[in-house]
Structures are given as structure tokens and as C-alpha cells.
Amino acid sequence: PRVITNMADCLSVLRQFNTQKKEVVQKDGFIIFGEFSWPKTAKTNYLVWGPGKEGSAKEYYTLDSLLFLLRNVHLPHSLYVRHAAAENIPVVRRPDRKDLLAYLSGEQATSNNVDKSAPIEMPQQRPIAKRLADETSSDSVKKPRVEDDQIQQAKERLAVKLQGQKEGTVNPEQIRSLSEAMSVEKIAAIKAKRLAKKRSTIKVDDEEASQGALEQRSFIDAEVDVTKDILSKERLWRTRTTILQSSGKTFDKSIFAILQSVKAQEDGTTVTTDKHKQSTQDPRKKVTQPQPTQYNRYDQERFKGREETEGFKIDTMGTYQGMTLKSVTEGASAKKSAPSRAPLVQPKPQPIVQMPPPAQQPQKRGSKTPIVIIPAATTSLITLYNAKDLLQDFRFITTEDKKRQGIRKDNEVLIQRRKDQPGGANITVPYRVIDTIQKLAAGDWDRVVAVFVQGPAWQFKGYPWLLPDGSPVDIFAKIKAFHIRYSDLTTDPNVQKWDVHVLEISRTKRYLDRAIFLKFWEVLDKYMIQNKSHLRF
């Protein structure tokens, strides 16, 4: 049996393989170090930060967690934790990371977190047959390198063959005279002819041809992958000059024409775009077209004959420089009163045509949107802060809660009331909600359909239909009045005397809000059918 001394500690073995840059294989749930292996869940003797204090049980990092850290040491800790969680591998905690990496990389000879008294899991010695199988598999993995060497050698042999086929021209100085009858030049001509015929009629053996074809095909196939990889990473180099040099579009008809027109405007000449029309046109019938002139504030004389005064007889070249106000006014009156030399022509009397009276313009159509007035006091249960929540969403929220939410008060609120029609269709009717009557004109009071009463009579100061003693009784005959109060409070004495519909709100039971505000709309609809049927509701 093999005696294991210092190799029995998997943490030391991992440190040794890491410092010596040896390959560690993870296969079938085992982590293999040469001829020894441990299960990937085997515990090392490196303590986990945190547990083990104040009498609690100690915890140790597993072998696969340390190996995963070494393989992902280049990642930030947050990204490493995310990958480890995806692989279901225990994570090395941040306080242990620096010390653990320093120990495993050999920067530190020992570590305080290594518990030498921890139980050590014994390694499993791998069978010889399995090692041989792994070695053969590793040889098969390394086979492409051998094939690369063979391809390189095939390239060299092919280059030598191609170089050998390139025979140069025949040098007469290297040829000696074989006979007095044949000169050196004649022999050189015969040899050149033989070489040319040999080059066209040479035959290669089948084995040599097949071997050369296979060699050529092998290194061509190898080069295809490399070429594809290079082309996939290739990017076209673009600069300002290359972008302007377009090969698929010409700018002769567009850009050059614009440049010529700009140059013609600067020179004050016109550009003829069609030369063929000029050549075929009769010079005797040549019509001079007006040249486009460019505006210039210091050259107004060129625009004098264009009637820019629109018939008002304004002298654009006149000036009042050096003249007093009296001379200017007298000069204007003198011109008006000066008799003209031409004889006066008496105008012929024309019949008087009576013009029809101007048609009256149609009056502006008034709005049909109903108006609801609410109290302006913040102590009221309904304000502009929560009016939309109460009347549109049927949900009671206090004004204090809306203020804590940072909601700002609007000048007025437009409520979109949803109504169900008998046919199953839904329509939306707008209602305008305000808290001050200063925005209402005299014609707007006909559209006021409801008012929320708070209690004091001074709320109705400035209202129409107010009695001399300040009583709002007649107002409630023109406008439907409502009052909102908590169900646990008593009704205000003034509200009890007036014709006001009371809505009771619970402080805690929010599920009752919808029924209460649906009752509000039901009462308001009955009132509008009887008194405000001309409005939209």
C-alpha cells in the first residue's frame, strides 16, 4: 500500500497544484490531483469566517468552493457570488477572500484560518486503467497540435516542390560544346524546347498525386477556420474621408448644382441648367428673364419699381432730415390743397345702392358642464385635495394624508364621472369642482348644481339669492346642498335647520365609502332631472 504523508491534506494539495500551475481535473463529482482524487464536497481545514465563535460549531470550506474561486479570481466579488449561486457552489465570504488567495497562491506560507486540528478526509487513489484512459484521452485532445505540425510540414514540402518546378532560363555559359556540328546556342534552344514540352506533358504517379492532394486539402481546411475567425473579428476602418468617398452614389446632379447656384448668387449671374435648350432656342425670340436679386439693406433703390408700398403713395426715398415739425405738417397740407394743372372732371352721379344690414354673428355657445362648489376651509372633510378621490374614485382620504403624500392643491378639479347606460355602454361625464365663487361669471350660476355645506352661514357670503338677514334658505331652493360628517359626531345645528342632504362617513370602515358616494350621485341625478335637465349629466 502507498503511504500518504503530507499529500493527505486536500487544501495543501490544492495549494501545491496552484503554485506549480498544474492542471486540476474535475470529473464525475471528483476533483482529481494527478493520481489522487477527492469528492468535490470534501471539506478542507480552512475555517469559514463567522461560525465557530462563542462555542458554536465550526464550518469549513469545501474543495469545490475553493477551486471555483481560483478559476474565477479575475471576477469582481459580486459577479463571482452570482456565478457561484447559479452553479449551486458554496461562496467564499469576502473577509476570507484576500487571506485565502494569498495562501493558495504561495504569497503566505501559512494562514491563521487553517485549522490543523480539523479532521482530514483521506484521498482516493485512482486505478491504473482509469489513469491510462485519461492519458489516452489527453493524447487525443493534444492531437490537433500534431496535426498542426504535419500541416506545417506539408506546406514546406509543397513550397519546395513549387520552387523546384520553377526552372530558370537556360544559361549558355554552363553548357559545353558536344560537337563541332552543333553550336552552344543550338543546344540551349533544344534544351529549352524539351523543358517546355516536359512542363506540359509531365505526369505524376497516383500515389504521389493523392498524397499531395490530401496534404493540400488538410492544410487548406485548417486555414479555413483561421480565416473565418479573422474575418469575424474584422471591422471596416471608417474615417471622415472614407465616408465622403461614396462609390454607390454620385453627387453631380444634386450637390454640384447647389454649389453652382450659390456661386452664381455671389457673382450676381444666373446658371443655365439645360444647355441643350439654349442651343435650340431662337436667339431672335430670346426673352430676358428677370435676375434674382439678393436683399441688401443699403441698396434699396433696386426695389423702387416693385410697388412695395401696395398703392399707398409712400415716398420711400423721402426724408425729414433738417426739417421742423411745423414745416413737415404744413408741407403735407400744402401738397393736399395745391390745385392741379389738369382740368377738373365732374364725377357722374351714381345710383345709390342700399347695402343689406350686416348679418348678426351667432352668439358663442355656452358650456353645459355642471359645477360643484365645496368649502375652501381645510377643516372641511371635502377639499380640492381629496375631491377627486371622494367623488370619482369613491374612496375617502383625509386632507392631511394627501398633504403628507406631497400632493399640491389645484385651483380647480375636473372630475370624470363614469355612468353605466342601459345598453351596457359606459360614458364619462365631466363635473367642474371649485372652492371659490370669484371664478364664476353671472352666466355660470345656472350651471351650479351642488354645494357642500360646512355649517356656518358666512360660507355663503357673496352668493346670489342670499336673504337680507344672511340666511341661505333661498340658495338651497336653487342649488342642491350636501353635508359630510363623521358618523360618530352630531350634526351642526344650522345644517339641521336647512334643506341639506347629510352624508355620514365612517372613520375606519372604508368599504362603506363606495355606497355613500353612489348615494350622493343618485340624489344629484334626481335633482338635475327636475331642475337642470338642460345640462350635460
Buried (B, 14 or more C-beta within 10 A) or exposed (E): EEEEEEBBBBBBBBBBBBEEEEEBEBEEEBBBBBBBBBBBEBBBBBBBBEEBEEEEEEBBBBBBBBBBBBEBEEBEBEEBBEBBEEEEBBBBBEEBBEBBBEBBEEEEEEBEBBBEEBEBBEBBEBEEEEBEEBEEEEEEEEEEEEEEEBBEEBBEEBEEEEEEEEEEEBEEEEEEEEEEEEEBEEBBEEEEEEBEEEEEEEEEEEEEEEBBEEBEEBBEEBEEEEEEEEEEEEEEEEEEEEEEEEEEEEEEEEEEEEEEBEEBBEEEEEEEEEEEEEEEEEEEEEEEEEEEEEEEEEEEEEEEEEEEEEEEEEEEEEEEEEEEEEEEEEEEEEEEEEEEEEEEEEEEEEEEEEEEEEEEEEEEEEBEBBBBBBBBEEEBBBBBBBBBBBBBBBEBBBBEEBBEEEBEEEEEBEBEBEEEEEEEEEEEBBBBBBBEBEEBEEEBBEBBBBBBBBBEBEBBEEBBBBEEEEBBEEBBEBBBBBBBBEEEEEEBEBBEEBEBBBBBBBEEEEEBBEEBBEEBBEBBEEBBEEBBEEBEB
